[in-house]
Amino acid sequence: MQPTPPNFRLLRLLAAIPGGYLLSALAVSGIGAGLAWSGMARAEAVALGGMLGLVLYPALLLWGLRKSLAWLHTWAGVVLGGVLFAVFWTGSLIVFDREIDRWMMPDTRLPPAPRELSLDRIAQAVAPALPAGASQWRVDLATERAPLLRFSYKAGAGEDAQEGVRRLDPARLAFLPEPGTEGASGFLFPFHYGLHLKWMDLGKWLVGAAGMAMLVLLVSGVIIHRKLFVQFFTFRPHKSLQRSSLDLHNLTGVLALPFHFVITLSGLVIFFSMYFPQAQRGAYEGAKAKQAFTAEAYGKFARPKAGVPGTMASLDAMAAQAEQQWQGGQPYFVRVWHPGDANSYVELRRSYAKDITMNLDQIYFDAASGAVLKRFEAGPVMTLQRAVSGLHFIQFEHWPLRWLYFLAGLSGCVLIGTGFLFWLEARRARHAKHGLAGVRLVEALAAGSITGLIVATLAWLAANRLLPPDASLAGVTRAALELWIFFLVWLACFVHAWGRRRAAWREQAWAICALAIACVALNALSTGDHPVRAAARGMWAVAGIDMMLLAAAALAAFAGVRMRGGPASAPARPGRSGKAAEAVP
């Protein structure tokens, strides 16, 4: 049987992507409408339909291209591998986002917060910082990983809207100085799911496309590599780079396959309503289907301002009433809507620090009387969605599992990186012989996306310790300067990779080594908290970040020594290796 021509396979792929989505969207709309018609709550029907669409779409892609899975696996990895690495890299780091925050914000390196905190006293402490006409304010309570209070507010609407965030020491109920940084929770976290491309949610759609591609890559990889058990025990580091990178690609793919599949699918489930809004239109009527779904699915409660002054009952009494209804559960934040108004109301949400499910158990109180206005608990389907989301967010307190997430996330980075290396080494000699530029282009993109992103991350951390507290440039704030440094260094790494080609891998590995050591040194010089002192003070978050930086420096130095001027090329062996070159990116 003649193989399918590459151009025809490309045309089939270009047809399958929109065609599969169209069929999935129609199915999702029908499922949502049908389940709602049968009597299921509309929000539940929409959620179930949307989540089923996330499974149906990649299944349709795989079925439509079932005769070209090796080709699909290769080119999906090459085209979207850079985005996937960025998602897995930042996802691995934000497993410890609160710890990185404390490293980047020395004033938040506080002792554990007092166990009993009065919400009434907190409300009194934040009142002076609340602007006139504020529509709401919120305080996130202290946790083991973030022993501080986070106060935020909103005032106004539209273009004149004003938002602010301040942090408080829970022991003294005093505001901490402005940190001058977004930290990992403010920068890496949104970068992970949106790449900071906000126009028409472009970043979220790119990450969603990469997530769909990852599902396709995982399933097609299992089908292509039939000897999974043998490949699990096969790693030959002393062979050629082509052979060893393929072994490591297969090993990491098999070892963490369940994690990679669950973490990818759960990431898509979080944004199911954005990727498949057709389910909402099938179950709801009118132009405000999205708002109606959000209100029903997430238990939104609202009432307008009365326009006359009002009083505030005891927040502590409301919290005690909520804990009684939650059978001992604790709130993790308090939010006051329309503060100072007669129609003001208070929202308390139950903490999920001890649960995998990011529950939607929330209670609304009348601010003046303290009477319960509404209690909302998610239905079965939305509870499932929040449980799957909880597997992805890992906000529950479980340190061994947190470390396993971190290591499994890094294994995804290795999986993507070794896929790039194998693709390059399998084609380097042939492309050079025929004067093709494909290898040079992919190598520049791969090096910039992998080692370049790591260099940029470390430059961002170093800038955090180097920039003066009041730094600014041409009206750009200190926090924004950190982000500019990140993106400019990342761009420079792409340019360097294009110019230096194979040598860029080794040179950027040494840059990683130098920057990681510099970050530890700069932290010690600027705060006095070197790893030993931080550990002695009980600041294990800070000591842990320093130790991980030193471990990264050691691994980068090892890689720099092994590469000796760039990845060594080796011709692909005929037979099995030649076929593998067409099967793996």
N, C-alpha and C positions, 0 to 999 in steps of 0.2 A: 504494500500500500504506500502510495506516495505521501511524503510529509506535507502538511499544510503550509503553503507559502507564507512567509512572515508578513507580507503586506495584507494578505487576506485575514490573518489572525489579528492584525492591528485593527482592521475594519470591523471585525466581529466584536473586538473589545470596545471600540468606540460606539458600537450599536448596543452592546450589552449594558454598558454603564447607565445611560439614560433610560433604555428600555426596561432593564431590571428595576430601576427605581420607580418608573411609571407603573409597572405592574404591582410592585409592592405597595405604592401609595394607594392604588385603587383597592387592593385587598384590605389595607389598613382602614380605609374609609368605610368599606363594606362591613368589616368586622365591628368597628365602633358603632355604626348605625344599627347593625343587626343585634348586637348585644344590648344596646340601649332600648331597642324596640321590644326585646324579649323580657325586659323588666330589670336588668342590671342597672345599678346606679350609673348615670352618664359618665361621671368622672372615672369610675372603675372601668367602664367599657372603653373609654378613650385610652387609659393607661395600658390596658391589656392589649388593645389593638396596636398601639405604638410600639410596645416591647416586642410583640410578635413580628412586626415589620423589620426590626433590627436583626432578626434571625432569618427571615424570609429573603431579604435582599442579598446577603452574601451567598445564600444557598442558590438563588437564581443565577448569580454570576458564575458560581462554580459549575452549575449544571450546563449553562450556556456555553462555557469554555472548557468542558470536561475533556475534550480531545487535545487541548493545548495547555494543560496544567503546568508542565515544566516551563514553557515559555511565559505563562502568566506569572508563575512564581518568581522567575528571574526578573522580569521587567517591572513588576509591581514593587519589588524590593529596591531596584535601582532608582526608579522614579520617585518613590515616596520614602526611601530609606532615611534621608536626611531629616525629614519631618518626624518620622518615627523615633529616630535617635534622640531628637530634642525632647519629644514627649516622654520617652522612657528615662532620659537623664534627669530632667527636671522632676519627673514623678518620683524617682528614687530619692532625690534630695529633699523633697517636701515631706517625705516620711518623717523627717526630723526638722520640719520648718520652724517649729517653736524654739527648738534648740539653736538653730542658726540665727533666729531673731535675737536670742539672748547674747549670742556671740557678737552680733552686729550692733546691738544696743546695750552698751555697758551699764547704763543706768537701770536697766531692767533685771540685772543680775541680783535679784532680791532673795532673801530667805523664804521658806515656805510661808504661804499666807495663813493668817489665823483661821481656825476651823469655823468659828462663828462670826459671821459678818452681818451687820444690821443694814438692811436695805434702806431703812429710813435715814440712817446716818450717811449712807452713800448718796442718797438723793440730796441731802443738805450740802454735801461736799461738792457735788457737780453743779448745783444750781447757779453759782456765780459765773460759770463758764458757758451757760446756756444763753444764746442770743435772743433778743426780743423777737416774738413772732415765730418761734421755733414750732415746727409741726410735730416733731417727735424727738425723743432722746432715748438712748439705750445704753445699758451697762452690761458687758459680758463679765461674768464672775471669774475669780481666780481659779486656776487648776494646778495640778501637780506640775505639769509641763510649762505653764505660763502663770507664775505666781504674782499676777498683777491684775488690776481692773482696767478694762478697755471701755472708755466712754466715747460715744459717737452721737451726733445729732444732725438733723436736717431742718433747714429753715427756707421758706419761700418755695417757689415753683418755677418751672421753665428755665429760661436762660439766667434768671436772677437767683436760682436756687443756691443755697449755701450749705456745705457739708463740712464737718470737722471731726477729727479723732484726737483724743487725748488719752494718756495713760496715767494711772494712779497707783501709788504705793498702798496696798490694802491695809497695812499696819498703821500708817500715819494718816491715811486718807488725804494725801497731798499729791498734787499733780507732779509728774516727772517732767524733766526737760524734754523739749522736742527732740526726737532721736535723729532727725536729719537723714533718714534712710527709709526706704520702703520695706527692707528686710525680705526674708524669704517668703513670708506669708503675703506680703504686698506686691512682690515682683515675680518670684518663681512660680507661686501658686497660680495666678492668672495666666502666666506664660505657658504653663503646662497644658491648659485646656483651650487657650485662645490666642497664643503667640503674640499677644498685644496688638492684634490686627482687628480693630473694632468696627471698621466700616462695613456695614451690612452683615455683621457677625462673620466676616470672612475667615478670621482665625479659627473660630469654632467649626466652621464648615471644612476647613483644611484638615483640622485635627480629626474631625469625624470621618473624612475620606481616608485619612491615614489609618484610623481605627478599623474601618471596613476592610482596607487592604491588608491589615495585620491578621484579621480573621481568615481572609482568603489565603494569605501566606501560610498560616499555621495548618489549615486543613489540607491545602495542596502539598505542603511539605511532608505531612504524614503519609499522604497517598504516594508521593514520589519516592520517599525513603521507606521502603518496605521492611528493611532489616533494622527496625528501631532498637530492638534489644541488643543486637551486636554493636550498633553505633553508640549505645550508651556506655559501653566499656572500651571504646576505641578512641585513643588520643595519642598521636605520634608527634610530639613537639619537635623532635630532631629531624623530621622529614622536611621536604621543601615547604616553603610558606604556603603554596597552593594546597598541598596535602594537609598540613597541620591546621590551617585556617578552616578547611572544610570539616576536619574532625572536630574542632572546637565549636564550629557552627552547629553541627549535628548534636554534639554533646549537650550544649546549653539549650538547644531547642527541645531535646527529649527530656532533660532533667527538670526543667521548669515549665514544661508544656501546659499542665493544668493551670498554673499561675498565669502564664501569658494569656491563655484563652479567657480565663475568668476576669482578669484585670482589664483586658481590652473590651470585652462585652459589657462589663459593668460600667466602664467609662462612657460607652455609647448610651447605656440605659439612663444615665443621669440626664442626658439631653434628648430623651426620646421625643418629647413634645415639640422640640425645635426641628428635629430631623424628619418627623412625620406629623406635621400639623393637620394633615388630611383627616386624621382620626377625630380631631375636635370638630371639624366641619361636618363630618358625618353624623355626629351625635348631637351637636348644638346648631341652632339656627341663628342667623343674623351675623352682623359684622363683628360683634364682640364675643365670638366663640372662645377665643383664647382667655379673655378675662373671666368669663363664666366658668371655664374649666379650672383655671387657677384657684378661683374662690372655692369651688367645690372640692377639688382634689387636695388642696393644701390648707383648707380651713380658714381662709382669710375672713376676717371680720372687720367691719368699718361702720362708723356712723359720723355724720357731719358735725362740725363745730356748732355750738349754740350761739356763740358770739357774745356771751356774757361771762364774767369771771366765775370760777368755781374753786372748790377746795379739794384737798387730797387727804384721803384716809391713810391709815398706817399700811405701808407696803409690807412690813414684817407680818402683820396679821393676814394679809392676802397670801403671802408665801406660806404661812402655817396652814392656811385653809387648802392651798394647792397641794402641799405635801401630804395632807390627810387624804385628799382624793387620789393622789398618786401612790398611796400606801407606802410612804417613806421616801419616794423619789424626790430629788432635789432640783430646783431650777438652775439652768445654766446661764440665763440672761433675763433681765427685766427691761421692758420697753413701755414708755408712757407716751400715748398719743394725745395730741392737742393739749399739751401741758398748760395748766392755768385756766382752762376753759371749763364751763359747767358740764360739757359733754365729754370731758376727758375720760379715757379708759386705759387700763393697764393690761399688758400681755406678759404672761409668764410661760416659759417652755421648759418641759422636763428634760433634764440632762440624760445623755445617752453614753456617758463615759464608761459605764459598765456593760453596755449592750453593743452588739454589732449593728442592729437596726437603728438608723437615724430617725427615731420616732417623730411623729408629728403631733404628739400629745401636748396640747396647749390650752390655756385657760385665760379668758378675758374677764376682767373685773371692771365694774364702775368705779372710777377713781374717787368720787365723792363719798359713796356709801360703802364700798368694798364688797358689794354684792356681785355674785357671779352672773355675767351676761351670757357667756357661751363657753362650753368645753368642746373641743374637737379632738377626735381620734380617727386616724386614717382607716379606710376600709381595707379588706384583705389584699386587693391587688396593689393599692398604693403602699401598703405595709411591705409587700414583697419588693416593690420598687425601691423603697427606702432601705430594705435589708441588703439588696444588691448594691445600692449606692454606698451603704456602710462598709461593705467589703472593699470598695474602692477607696473611700476616704480614710479608712483606718483611724477614726477619731477615738476609738475605745482604748482604754488603758490596758495594754498587754505588751510589755517590753520584749519578751522573746519573739512574739509574732511580729512586732514592729521591725526587729532586726532581720527576720526572715523575709519580710516584704522588701526591705532595703536591698538585701543580697539578691533576691529574685529579680528585682528591678534592674540591678546592675547586670545580671545575667542576660536580660533582654538587650541591654546596651552591647554586651559582648556578641550576642546573636546577630545583631544588626551590623556591627563593625566587622565581624569575621565574614559575613555574607558579602560585604563590599570588597574586602581583601581577596576573597576567592574569585569573585567576578573579575577583578583587575588582573590577578596573576594568571587566570585562565586565558586571558585575551591579550596580554601585554605584548608578547612576541608577535602574534598574528597581526595586531593593529600596527605595530612598528614596521613590519614587513610590507604591508600594503599602504602605509602612509595615512592611516585612519586616525582621527583625533578623538575618538570615543573614549579611549582609556585616559587620555590627559584630562578631558572634561570631567569624567566621572571621578577621577582621582582628586582633582581640585575640589569638587563638591563633597566627596567623602571625607577628605582630610579636614576641610573647613567645617563640615558638619559634626565631625567626631572630636578630633583633638582640638580643633579650633574652638568649638563650643566649650570644652573643658577649660582651655586657656582663658576665654572670655569670662567664664564663671569665677575663676580664681583672680583675674584682674579686677572684677567687680568687688570681691571680698577685700583685696588689697587696697582698692580705692576707699573702701569704707573705713579702713584704719588710717589711711594717709591724709585724706581731706580734712581740713580744719573744721571745727563744729559749725562755724558761721560761713563756710565756703559758699560762694556764688560766682557766676560768670555771666555777664550780659543779661542779667535778670533770671538766669536759670538757677534754681535752688540746689542745695547740696544733694538732696535725694535724686533729683533729675540728673545731676552731673554723674552720679554713680551709674545710672542707666545709660547715659551717653557713652561713658567709658566702656561699659559692657558691649554695646552694639558696635562701637568703632573698633574695638579690639577684635571682635568677632569678624567684622568685615575685613580687617587687616589680615586675619588668618586665612581667609579665602584668597585674597590677593597673593599672600605668601605661598599658599599651596599651589596656585596656578604658576607662579614663577619658579618655584623650587621643585615642583613635581615630586618624585619619590623621596628626595631628601627632606621634604617638608614634614613627613611623619616623624622622623627622628628629631629634627630641630624643634618641632612643637612639643614632642615628648619631654625634651630637656627644658623647654619653657614651662611646662606643667610642673616639673620637678622644682625649678627655681621659684616659681610663684607660690607653690604650696608651702615651701619652707619659709618664704618671705611673709606669708600671711600669719604663720605661727609667731615669727619673730616680731612682726608689727603689732600683733595683739599683746604680746608680752611687754613691748616697749611703751605702748600707748595706755595700757590698763594695769600692767603689773601682774596680770593673770596668765602666767605660763602654765603648762599642763600640770606640773606638780603642785604649784600653789593653788590653782583652781580646784584640783581634786581635794587638797587639804581643807579648803574652805567649804567643801560640799557642793561646789559648782560643777557638777558632773556634766551638765550640758556643754559648758564652755570647754572643759578638759576633753570631752568626747569629740567635739568638733576639731580641736587641735590634733588629737591623736589620729583622726581620720585624714586630716590634711597631711600629716607626716607619713601615713600609710600610702596615700596617693603619691607623694613625692618618691617613696621607695619603689612603687610599682612603675612609675614613669621613668625613673632612672634605670631600672631593670630593662624596660622596653627600649630605652635609648641605646643601651649597651648592646642588646641583642640585635637591633636593626642595623647598626654599623653603617650608617649612611643612607638608609632607606630600605624598604622591604626587598629582600632578594627575590629575583625572578627565577622561575624554574619552568621549563617547558612541560606542558601537560602530557602525561603518559597516554598512549593510545588506548583504545578500548574503554574500560570502565571510567577512567578519569576524564576522558574526552566527553563521554555522555554526561557525566556529572557537571561538566562545565556549562552544559545547556540547561541543567536542571536547577541550579542554585544561583542566586544573585551574588 
